Amino acid sequence: MSQAVVGLGAVTSVGDGVDEVFDALCAGRSGRAGLRGFDRSRFRAQHAYEIDDRPAGGGDVPGRATRWLVRAIEEAAEDAGLGEDLAEVPILIGTGLRELRSAELKWRDGAEFDLAALHFGTALRARFGAVRTYTFSNACSASLYALAMGSDLLAAHGADTVIVAGVDTLTESMYGLLDRVHMEPPDRVRPFDRDRKGVLMGDGAAAVVLRRDGAGSGGRVRGRLRSVHVNCDAYHVTAPDPDGVAEAVRGAHRLAGVKPEDIDLVLLHGTGTLLNDEAEATAIGRVFGPHTGSPLMTAVKSMTGHTSGGSGLLSLIVALRSLESGRVPPTVGLRTPVAEAADFRFVQGTSALAELRLAQVDAFGFGGVNAVAVVERADQ
């Protein structure tokens, strides 16, 4: 399988637009700041990776996740040359919490918010004339699950072009839940570091335009999707299973027709949690074997925080830009890798330059909802 990616869009705490986001990540700039969205005196953790677009001097406002989603889709559609009318283009969205933050604000603070706007399709219909919109809530792998569904839709000739997006925003309830889970409150995300303390959430949205080969032209090809493999091992609610993760990686390689030694770059899920990083590293070690030290590896949540349902697609966009440019962002804050990742060829300190052809993108969610994609440089 090989399908063309012809448009990219993204907004995160480190930038607005794909180029700004990618340049910031390559420069090692972090979106980490003191928690702004709600009363930090209620929590032990005091930081997050928020998009700073609230009204000056005001508190939190509803509808922010939808605004970022629309913005990311606008950029991706323009990049692909699709125009303003997307009535003929299915849009598939992966999310963890949708507009839960808006529901919190309405319920507790009485904020003005039409509950019909909980559905992303409402805004997409108003902005783009979108008719076919689908929302998937598959935890932290949601946007790669949406990518798999979009890819299948093209393969089945259900559409010539699809837009796949992912989005999530910080919610007070999820922030509080994570605050209680950690033994010590984390002050930053440090994937794969022995001294990591846990995860902090981040705001973000990402979108790509995917086109079936032979379905016309428009927009330059930004890269090629070789495969997306998904599974659900149902091992545990929160503890990842290395076997399930390894099978997801093997499945992506199998569908793409590649071997571990063919992979030049791995965008790791890398949440900085005490269980995920070691399980992911164990799985990668099993699959790559003697080739574990061959691909470059990085984890961008060290700068964006965990953008939940949108994180997989954001990593995929970073992978595509790395394949285009030869630049790979560093894993910020990684000093001493965990034993399971001791042989990994991490990009640390500053960005790396390399000739890259194939990249693997990991995304794993609660309950063993795993997704792995393989993308290829456009000129191959």
C-alpha positions as CSV (number, residue, x, y, z in Angstrom):
1,M,0.0,0.0,0.0
2,S,1.1,3.5,-0.7
3,Q,-1.0,6.7,-0.6
4,A,0.0,10.3,-1.1
5,V,0.0,12.8,1.7
6,V,-0.7,16.1,0.0
7,G,-1.5,18.5,2.8
8,L,-0.4,19.2,6.4
9,G,-1.7,21.3,9.2
10,A,-0.9,21.7,12.9
11,V,-1.2,24.0,15.9
12,T,0.4,23.3,19.3
13,S,1.9,25.0,22.3
14,V,5.1,25.6,20.4
15,G,3.7,27.1,17.2
16,D,0.8,27.9,14.9
17,G,1.3,26.2,11.5
18,V,3.4,23.2,10.5
19,D,6.5,25.1,9.6
20,E,6.5,27.1,12.9
21,V,5.8,24.0,14.9
22,F,8.5,21.9,13.2
23,D,11.1,24.7,13.4
24,A,10.4,25.2,17.1
25,L,10.8,21.4,17.7
26,C,14.1,21.3,15.8
27,A,15.3,24.2,17.9
28,G,14.4,22.3,21.1
29,R,11.8,24.9,22.2
30,S,9.3,23.7,24.7
31,G,5.7,24.8,25.2
32,R,5.9,24.1,28.9
33,A,4.6,26.9,31.2
34,G,2.8,27.5,34.4
35,L,-0.7,26.1,34.3
36,R,-3.0,28.9,33.1
37,G,-6.4,27.3,32.2
38,F,-7.7,26.7,35.7
39,D,-6.9,27.2,39.4
40,R,-3.5,25.7,39.9
41,S,-3.8,25.9,43.7
42,R,-6.0,22.8,43.5
43,F,-3.2,20.6,42.1
44,R,0.2,19.4,43.0
45,A,1.5,19.6,39.4
46,Q,1.9,23.2,38.4
47,H,2.8,23.1,34.7
48,A,1.3,22.1,31.3
49,Y,1.8,22.6,27.6
50,E,-1.0,24.9,26.7
51,I,-1.8,26.9,23.6
52,D,-1.9,30.5,24.9
53,D,-4.8,31.9,23.0
54,R,-7.3,32.8,25.8
55,P,-8.6,36.4,26.0
56,A,-6.2,38.7,27.7
57,G,-6.8,38.9,31.4
58,G,-9.6,36.4,31.2
59,G,-10.1,32.8,32.2
60,D,-10.8,29.8,30.1
61,V,-13.4,29.9,27.4
62,P,-15.3,27.2,25.6
63,G,-14.8,25.9,22.0
64,R,-11.0,26.1,21.9
65,A,-10.5,22.5,20.7
66,T,-12.9,23.0,17.8
67,R,-11.1,26.3,16.8
68,W,-7.7,24.5,16.6
69,L,-9.2,21.6,14.7
70,V,-10.7,24.0,12.1
71,R,-7.4,25.9,11.9
72,A,-5.4,22.7,11.3
73,I,-7.8,21.5,8.6
74,E,-7.7,25.0,7.0
75,E,-3.9,24.8,6.7
76,A,-3.9,21.2,5.4
77,A,-6.7,21.9,2.9
78,E,-4.9,25.0,1.6
79,D,-1.6,23.0,1.4
80,A,-3.4,20.4,-0.7
81,G,-5.1,23.0,-2.9
82,L,-8.6,21.8,-2.0
83,G,-10.2,25.2,-1.8
84,E,-12.9,26.2,0.7
85,D,-15.7,23.8,-0.2
86,L,-15.1,20.3,1.4
87,A,-18.5,18.9,0.8
88,E,-17.1,16.0,-1.3
89,V,-14.2,15.2,1.1
90,P,-14.8,12.9,4.1
91,I,-13.2,14.2,7.3
92,L,-12.1,11.8,10.0
93,I,-11.2,13.0,13.4
94,G,-9.4,11.3,16.3
95,T,-9.8,12.6,19.8
96,G,-9.6,11.6,23.4
97,L,-11.9,14.1,25.1
98,R,-13.5,16.1,22.3
99,E,-15.0,19.3,23.8
100,L,-15.1,18.0,27.4
101,R,-13.4,21.2,28.6
102,S,-16.3,23.2,27.2
103,A,-18.8,21.0,29.0
104,E,-16.9,21.5,32.3
105,L,-17.1,25.3,31.8
106,K,-20.8,25.2,31.0
107,W,-21.7,22.9,33.9
108,R,-19.7,24.5,36.7
109,D,-19.3,28.2,35.6
110,G,-22.4,28.6,33.4
111,A,-20.3,29.5,30.4
112,E,-22.2,30.1,27.1
113,F,-21.9,27.0,25.0
114,D,-24.4,25.3,22.7
115,L,-24.2,21.6,23.5
116,A,-24.7,20.9,19.7
117,A,-21.1,22.2,19.4
118,L,-19.8,19.2,21.3
119,H,-19.9,17.5,17.9
120,F,-17.0,18.6,15.7
121,G,-19.2,18.0,12.6
122,T,-21.3,21.1,13.5
123,A,-18.4,23.5,13.1
124,L,-16.9,21.6,10.1
125,R,-20.3,21.8,8.3
126,A,-20.5,25.5,9.0
127,R,-16.9,26.3,8.0
128,F,-16.3,23.9,5.0
129,G,-19.7,22.6,4.0
130,A,-18.5,19.2,5.2
131,V,-21.1,16.5,4.9
132,R,-19.3,13.3,5.9
133,T,-17.5,13.7,9.2
134,Y,-16.6,10.9,11.6
135,T,-15.2,11.2,15.1
136,F,-13.2,8.4,16.8
137,S,-12.4,8.3,20.5
138,N,-9.5,5.8,20.8
139,A,-7.6,7.5,23.6
140,C,-4.0,8.4,22.8
141,S,-3.9,6.5,19.5
142,A,-7.1,8.1,18.2
143,S,-5.7,10.1,15.3
144,L,-3.7,7.1,13.9
145,Y,-6.9,5.0,14.2
146,A,-8.6,7.7,12.2
147,L,-5.7,7.6,9.7
148,A,-6.2,3.8,9.3
149,M,-9.9,4.3,8.6
150,G,-9.2,7.1,6.1
151,S,-6.6,4.9,4.4
152,D,-9.1,2.0,4.2
153,L,-11.7,4.4,2.8
154,L,-9.4,5.3,-0.1
155,A,-8.4,1.7,-0.7
156,A,-12.1,0.7,-0.9
157,H,-12.7,3.6,-3.4
158,G,-15.1,5.1,-1.0
159,A,-13.4,8.5,-1.7
160,D,-10.6,9.9,-3.8
161,T,-9.4,12.3,-1.1
162,V,-9.8,12.3,2.7
163,I,-8.8,14.6,5.5
164,V,-7.7,13.0,8.7
165,A,-7.3,15.1,11.9
166,G,-6.7,14.8,15.6
167,V,-7.3,17.2,18.4
168,D,-7.4,17.5,22.2
169,T,-7.3,20.1,24.9
170,L,-6.5,20.1,28.6
171,T,-9.5,19.4,30.8
172,E,-9.6,20.0,34.5
173,S,-10.9,16.5,35.2
174,M,-8.2,14.7,33.3
175,Y,-5.5,17.0,34.7
176,G,-6.8,16.2,38.2
177,L,-6.9,12.5,37.5
178,L,-3.3,12.4,36.4
179,D,-2.3,14.6,39.3
180,R,-3.5,11.9,41.7
181,V,-1.9,9.0,39.8
182,H,1.7,10.2,39.9
183,M,3.8,9.4,43.0
184,E,5.5,12.8,42.6
185,P,4.1,15.7,40.6
186,P,6.0,16.0,37.3
187,D,7.3,19.4,36.3
188,R,8.0,18.4,32.7
189,V,7.8,15.5,30.3
190,R,11.1,13.6,30.1
191,P,10.5,10.6,27.8
192,F,12.7,7.5,28.4
193,D,14.8,9.2,31.1
194,R,15.5,7.2,34.3
195,D,14.5,10.2,36.4
196,R,11.2,10.9,34.7
197,K,8.2,11.4,37.0
198,G,5.3,11.2,34.7
199,V,3.2,12.9,32.0
200,L,1.8,16.4,31.6
201,M,-0.9,17.1,29.1
202,G,-0.6,19.5,26.1
203,D,-3.0,21.2,23.7
204,G,-2.9,20.6,20.0
205,A,-4.5,19.8,16.7
206,A,-3.1,18.2,13.5
207,A,-4.5,17.4,10.1
208,V,-3.3,15.7,6.9
209,V,-4.9,15.3,3.4
210,L,-4.6,11.8,2.0
211,R,-5.1,11.1,-1.7
212,R,-5.6,7.8,-3.5
213,D,-3.1,7.3,-6.4
214,G,-4.6,8.0,-9.7
215,A,-7.3,10.2,-8.2
216,G,-6.2,13.5,-9.8
217,S,-3.7,16.1,-8.8
218,G,-3.5,19.2,-6.6
219,G,-0.9,20.1,-4.0
220,R,2.6,18.8,-3.9
221,V,3.2,15.3,-2.4
222,R,4.5,15.8,1.2
223,G,5.2,12.1,1.7
224,R,3.7,8.7,1.3
225,L,1.7,6.6,3.7
226,R,3.0,3.0,3.4
227,S,0.9,1.5,6.2
228,V,-1.1,1.9,9.4
229,H,-1.6,-1.1,11.6
230,V,-3.9,-1.1,14.6
231,N,-4.7,-3.6,17.3
232,C,-6.3,-3.8,20.8
233,D,-4.6,-6.2,23.1
234,A,-6.9,-5.3,26.1
235,Y,-4.1,-6.3,28.4
236,H,-4.7,-3.6,31.1
237,V,-6.6,-0.3,31.5
238,T,-3.4,1.7,31.9
239,A,-0.4,-0.6,31.8
240,P,0.9,-1.2,28.2
241,D,1.7,-4.7,27.1
242,P,5.1,-5.0,25.3
243,D,3.7,-8.0,23.3
244,G,0.7,-6.0,22.0
245,V,2.9,-3.0,21.1
246,A,5.4,-5.3,19.4
247,E,2.7,-6.9,17.3
248,A,1.4,-3.5,16.2
249,V,5.0,-2.5,15.1
250,R,5.4,-5.9,13.2
251,G,2.0,-5.4,11.6
252,A,2.9,-2.0,10.3
253,H,6.2,-3.3,8.9
254,R,4.4,-6.3,7.3
255,L,1.7,-4.1,5.6
256,A,4.4,-1.7,4.4
257,G,6.6,-4.5,3.1
258,V,9.6,-3.3,5.0
259,K,12.0,-4.8,7.6
260,P,13.2,-3.2,10.8
261,E,16.6,-2.5,9.3
262,D,14.8,-0.4,6.6
263,I,13.5,2.1,9.1
264,D,15.6,5.3,9.4
265,L,13.6,7.2,12.0
266,V,11.2,6.3,14.8
267,L,8.9,8.8,16.3
268,L,8.3,7.2,19.6
269,H,5.1,7.5,21.6
270,G,7.3,8.5,24.6
271,T,4.9,9.8,27.2
272,G,7.4,10.0,30.1
273,T,5.2,7.8,32.2
274,L,6.7,5.1,34.5
275,L,5.1,2.2,32.6
276,N,4.8,3.4,29.0
277,D,8.4,4.2,28.2
278,E,9.8,0.9,29.4
279,A,7.1,-1.2,27.7
280,E,7.6,0.7,24.4
281,A,11.4,0.4,24.6
282,T,11.0,-3.4,25.4
283,A,8.7,-3.8,22.4
284,I,11.0,-1.9,20.0
285,G,14.0,-3.9,21.2
286,R,12.2,-7.2,20.5
287,V,11.2,-6.1,17.0
288,F,14.4,-4.4,15.9
289,G,16.7,-6.9,17.6
290,P,20.3,-6.3,16.5
291,H,19.1,-3.3,14.5
292,T,17.8,-1.4,17.6
293,G,20.6,1.1,17.3
294,S,20.2,1.8,13.6
295,P,17.3,4.2,13.3
296,L,17.4,7.6,14.8
297,M,14.7,7.9,17.5
298,T,13.0,10.9,19.1
299,A,10.0,11.7,21.3
300,V,8.4,15.2,20.7
301,K,6.1,15.1,23.7
302,S,9.2,16.3,25.6
303,M,8.3,19.7,24.0
304,T,4.6,19.6,23.3
305,G,3.4,17.6,26.3
306,H,1.0,14.7,25.6
307,T,-1.5,16.0,23.1
308,S,-3.6,12.9,23.7
309,G,-5.8,11.9,20.7
310,G,-4.0,14.2,18.3
311,S,-0.5,13.1,19.3
312,G,-0.1,10.3,16.8
313,L,-0.9,12.5,13.8
314,L,1.3,15.3,15.1
315,S,4.2,12.9,15.3
316,L,3.4,11.7,11.8
317,I,3.6,15.3,10.5
318,V,6.9,15.7,12.3
319,A,8.1,12.5,10.7
320,L,7.1,13.7,7.2
321,R,8.8,17.0,7.7
322,S,11.9,15.2,8.9
323,L,11.9,13.0,5.8
324,E,11.5,16.1,3.6
325,S,14.2,18.2,5.3
326,G,16.6,15.7,6.8
327,R,16.2,17.4,10.2
328,V,15.2,15.5,13.3
329,P,14.1,17.2,16.5
330,P,15.7,16.2,19.8
331,T,14.2,14.5,22.8
332,V,14.5,17.4,25.2
333,G,15.3,16.6,28.9
334,L,16.6,13.1,28.1
335,R,19.9,12.6,29.9
336,T,20.2,8.9,31.0
337,P,17.9,6.5,29.1
338,V,16.2,3.7,30.9
339,A,18.0,0.4,30.6
340,E,15.5,-1.0,28.1
341,A,16.4,1.9,25.7
342,A,20.1,2.0,26.4
343,D,21.0,1.0,22.9
344,F,18.6,3.4,21.2
345,R,20.1,6.0,18.9
346,F,18.3,8.9,20.5
347,V,18.5,12.4,19.1
348,Q,19.6,14.4,22.2
349,G,20.6,17.9,22.9
350,T,20.2,19.4,19.5
351,S,18.5,18.4,16.3
352,A,20.2,15.9,14.0
353,L,20.8,16.0,10.2
354,A,20.5,12.7,8.3
355,E,19.5,11.2,5.0
356,L,16.1,9.6,5.7
357,R,13.8,7.5,3.6
358,L,11.4,5.6,5.9
359,A,9.9,6.6,9.3
360,Q,7.9,4.7,11.8
361,V,5.3,6.5,14.0
362,D,4.1,5.0,17.3
363,A,0.8,5.8,19.2
364,F,-0.5,3.7,22.1
365,G,-3.5,4.3,24.3
366,F,-5.3,3.1,27.4
367,G,-6.6,-0.4,27.2
368,G,-3.9,-1.5,24.8
369,V,-5.3,0.5,21.8
370,N,-2.2,0.5,19.7
371,A,-1.5,2.1,16.3
372,V,1.7,2.3,14.3
373,A,2.3,3.9,10.9
374,V,5.1,3.8,8.3
375,V,5.7,6.8,6.0
376,E,8.1,7.3,3.2
377,R,9.8,10.3,1.7
378,A,7.9,11.7,-1.3
379,D,10.6,11.2,-3.9
380,Q,10.7,7.4,-3.5
